[in-house]
Amino acid sequence: GSILRIGLPPGIDPRTTGPVEVSAVNGGCMFIRRDVWDMLGGMDRDYFLYTEDLDFCQRYLKAGGRLAVLPQSKV
Protein backbone atom coordinates (compact mmCIF):
# COMPACT_ATOMS: atom_id res chain seq x y z
CA GLY A 1 0.00 0.00 0.00
CA SER A 2 2.71 2.56 0.77
CA ILE A 3 4.17 2.35 -2.75
CA LEU A 4 0.82 3.37 -4.24
CA ARG A 5 0.06 5.91 -1.50
CA ILE A 6 -2.92 3.82 -0.38
CA GLY A 7 -3.97 3.71 3.24
CA LEU A 8 -3.83 6.07 6.14
CA PRO A 9 -1.05 8.60 6.61
CA PRO A 10 1.43 7.74 9.35
CA GLY A 11 0.28 8.73 12.82
CA ILE A 12 -3.46 8.27 12.27
CA ASP A 13 -4.98 5.62 14.50
CA PRO A 14 -7.14 3.29 12.33
CA ARG A 15 -9.49 2.84 15.30
CA THR A 16 -10.46 6.53 15.13
CA THR A 17 -14.17 6.77 14.37
CA GLY A 18 -14.45 10.39 13.24
CA PRO A 19 -12.94 12.34 10.36
CA VAL A 20 -9.26 13.33 10.54
CA GLU A 21 -8.04 16.40 8.64
CA VAL A 22 -5.24 15.77 6.14
CA SER A 23 -3.36 17.81 3.55
CA ALA A 24 -4.15 15.52 0.59
CA VAL A 25 -6.25 12.51 -0.37
CA ASN A 26 -5.44 9.82 -2.94
CA GLY A 27 -7.55 10.44 -6.05
CA GLY A 28 -8.88 6.88 -6.11
CA CYS A 29 -10.34 7.40 -2.65
CA MET A 30 -11.95 10.82 -3.08
CA PHE A 31 -15.57 11.71 -2.68
CA ILE A 32 -16.07 15.21 -4.09
CA ARG A 33 -19.22 17.30 -4.18
CA ARG A 34 -20.15 18.28 -7.72
CA ASP A 35 -20.21 22.01 -6.90
CA VAL A 36 -16.62 21.78 -5.60
CA TRP A 37 -15.52 19.85 -8.70
CA ASP A 38 -17.11 22.48 -10.96
CA MET A 39 -15.72 25.39 -8.91
CA LEU A 40 -12.15 24.07 -9.28
CA GLY A 41 -12.58 22.91 -12.87
CA GLY A 42 -11.89 19.26 -12.06
CA MET A 43 -8.42 17.79 -12.13
CA ASP A 44 -5.79 19.42 -14.31
CA ARG A 45 -5.38 17.36 -17.49
CA ASP A 46 -1.87 18.78 -18.01
CA TYR A 47 -0.56 16.38 -15.36
CA PHE A 48 0.43 13.13 -17.02
CA LEU A 49 0.06 10.73 -14.14
CA TYR A 50 -0.08 10.42 -10.35
CA THR A 51 0.02 14.04 -9.18
CA GLU A 52 -3.22 15.58 -10.44
CA ASP A 53 -4.93 14.50 -7.21
CA LEU A 54 -2.33 16.35 -5.11
CA ASP A 55 -2.75 19.45 -7.25
CA PHE A 56 -6.53 19.24 -6.85
CA CYS A 57 -6.21 18.96 -3.08
CA GLN A 58 -3.88 21.95 -2.89
CA ARG A 59 -6.22 24.08 -5.04
CA TYR A 60 -9.13 23.08 -2.81
CA LEU A 61 -7.22 24.00 0.35
CA LYS A 62 -6.20 27.36 -1.16
CA ALA A 63 -9.90 27.99 -1.93
CA GLY A 64 -10.67 27.56 1.77
CA GLY A 65 -11.72 23.91 1.71
CA ARG A 66 -10.88 21.27 4.29
CA LEU A 67 -9.85 17.69 3.53
CA ALA A 68 -10.43 14.72 5.78
CA VAL A 69 -10.24 10.94 5.84
CA LEU A 70 -12.50 8.55 7.66
CA PRO A 71 -10.04 5.95 8.99
CA GLN A 72 -12.59 3.13 9.14
CA SER A 73 -13.75 3.57 5.53
CA LYS A 74 -12.76 0.94 3.01
CA VAL A 75 -12.45 1.62 -0.71
N, C-alpha and C positions, 0 to 999 in steps of 0.2 A: 503493500500500500504506500509506503513512503516514497518510492520511486515515482509513482504516478500522482503524488500529492493527494491521495485519498485517505480519509480518516480525519480524526480530530487533531488539531494542533497540539504540540507538546504542552503539558501543564493543565489541560482541561480534563477534569475528572469525568469519565464516561457515565458515572452514576448520577451526575447532575441532571435534574429533571426540568429545569427551566432554560430559557435561551441564554447563550453566552455571546457577548459581543466579540467580534473578530475584525481584522483589517481586510480580509479577502475570503472568498468562498470559491471552491472549485466549480467551474462552469457546469459540469455534469451533475452537480448537486444543488443547483440554484432553483429557487422558486421566486419568480419576479412578477410583481403586479404589472399588468399591461400598461397602465398610465406611466409607470416608472420607465419601462422599456421604451415607450414612445418618446418620453421626455428626453432620454439620453440618446435616442437614435439607435438603439440596439448595440450590438457588439461591433467594433471597428473591423471591417473586412480587410483592411490593409495589413493586419497581423496575419502572418502565414499559419502559425500553429502554436498552441499552448499558452499564449500570454494574453489573448483577447479578454479572457475572463478577469484577469488581474487589472487590466486597463479599465474594464467596465466597473469593477468594484471601486477603483480609485476615483473615477468620474462620479460615481454615485456618492461616495463619501464627500467629495468636494462640493457636491450639490446640496449637502446637508443631510444626506441619508445615513442610516445606521445599519450595519450588517450583523447578523447573528447566526449561530448554529444551534441546533437542538441536539445535544449529544446522544440522546437515545433514538434518534431517527435513523432509519436504515434506507439506503437508496439502492 
